[in-house]
Amino acid sequence: MATRSAVRQSTVPLQANSSANQPAADLISRAQNGDLDAFELIYNEHSGRVYALCLRLMGGDQPAATELMQDTFVRVWKNLGRFRGESAFSSWLYRLTVNAMLEKARGDKRREARVLPMDDTSQIGALAPADSLDARMDLETAIAKLPAGARMAFVLHDIEGYQHQEIAEQLGVAVGTVKAQLHRAHKLLIKALDR
């Protein structure tokens, strides 16, 4: 579980375009030309925020978030030549992350459709709310428990700073769907945190 200060640090909107958050153009150019040291510097600079995004998109599942982050940086290495500098590097990187997550989700959905249903239903209701006052959940836990669509809308809009239209384009849904999912996420978070 991330500490609150780490959570605060990782919630800076991705549109932040300060030079401190962007690798220098020559660093990107060197990496585009196959310089592994330059790519390592880019990785070191951005991996923390990419991991935080992956962790939220994967509902707090650390192994899945780590796998998604690794997949993202493999994509960065393969596609770095396509980065033209028309947007902030961090925006391009975060878009690759979201696209990697969406591709993984589509693949998982196809695999699940081929798997026979489980006979063991003991896990149903595993996320039932605890009655104890001592069992208050923090924001990260509440976000992780959101349904996938609501979680993606919340993370991308409220935490990462994407606009409704950008999220709709990335997810391939209508803007109204994004707004509805975001509204649902807000209602569920308020309910979860008011216990």
KAUR-V845922 format. One record per residue. N is the residue number from 1. PSI is psi in radians with two decimals (999 if undefined). BURIAL is I if it has 9 or more other ideal C-beta (glycine too) atoms within 8 Angstrom, else O. Layout:
n: [N N]
psi: [PSI PSI]
burial: [BURIAL BURIAL]
This chain:
n: [1 2 3 4 5 6 7 8 9 10 11 12 13 14 15 16 17 18 19 20 21 22 23 24 25 26 27 28 29 30 31 32 33 34 35 36 37 38 39 40 41 42 43 44 45 46 47 48 49 50 51 52 53 54 55 56 57 58 59 60 61 62 63 64 65 66 67 68 69 70 71 72 73 74 75 76 77 78 79 80 81 82 83 84 85 86 87 88 89 90 91 92 93 94 95 96 97 98 99 100 101 102 103 104 105 106 107 108 109 110 111 112 113 114 115 116 117 118 119 120 121 122 123 124 125 126 127 128 129 130 131 132 133 134 135 136 137 138 139 140 141 142 143 144 145 146 147 148 149 150 151 152 153 154 155 156 157 158 159 160 161 162 163 164 165 166 167 168 169 170 171 172 173 174 175 176 177 178 179 180 181 182 183 184 185 186 187 188 189 190 191 192 193 194 195]
psi: [2.30 2.57 2.82 -0.65 -0.65 -0.65 -0.77 -0.73 -0.57 0.03 0.25 2.30 2.52 -0.24 -0.14 2.18 0.63 2.66 -0.40 -0.49 -0.08 2.32 2.61 2.65 -0.65 -0.54 -0.77 -0.77 -0.76 -0.75 -0.67 -0.48 0.19 0.18 1.86 -0.59 -0.70 -0.72 -0.69 -0.68 -0.72 -0.80 -0.85 -0.63 -0.57 -0.21 -0.62 -0.83 -0.66 -0.73 -0.74 -0.73 -0.79 -0.74 -0.74 -0.75 -0.50 0.25 0.51 0.03 1.79 -0.81 -0.72 -0.66 -0.70 -0.76 -0.74 -0.71 -0.75 -0.75 -0.69 -0.81 -0.42 -0.74 -0.70 -0.83 -0.76 -0.57 0.09 -0.55 -0.38 -0.26 2.10 -0.03 0.24 -0.31 3.03 2.47 -0.70 -0.62 -0.77 -0.75 -0.77 -0.61 -0.71 -0.67 -0.84 -0.73 -0.69 -0.72 -0.74 -0.70 -0.71 -0.75 -0.71 -0.74 -0.75 -0.71 -0.72 -0.73 -0.74 -0.56 -0.42 -0.14 2.41 2.58 2.60 2.53 -0.42 1.95 0.36 -0.38 -0.20 2.26 0.16 -0.39 0.37 2.51 2.48 2.50 -0.32 2.43 -0.42 -0.24 0.67 2.36 2.59 3.09 -0.73 -0.71 -0.72 -0.72 -0.76 -0.48 -0.08 2.61 2.65 -0.85 -0.77 -0.68 -0.79 -0.79 -0.78 -0.86 -0.83 -0.64 -1.04 -0.51 -0.84 -0.26 0.21 2.64 2.81 -0.80 -0.74 -0.74 -0.77 -0.75 -0.75 -0.67 -0.19 0.64 3.02 2.69 -0.66 -0.62 -0.73 -0.81 -0.70 -0.75 -0.69 -0.74 -0.75 -0.76 -0.78 -0.79 -0.77 -0.66 -0.73 -0.79 -0.77 -0.64 -0.19 0.20 999]
burial: [O I O O O I I O O I I O O I O I O O O O I I I O O O I I O I I I O O O O O I I O I I I O O I I O I I I I I I I I I I I I I O O I I I O I I O I I I O I I O O I I O O I O O O O I I I I I I I I I I I I I I I O I I O O O O O O O O O O O O O O O O O O O O O O O O O O O O O O O I O O I I I I I I I O O I I I I I I I I I O I I O I O I O I I I O I I O O O O O I I I O I I O I I I O I I O O I I O O]
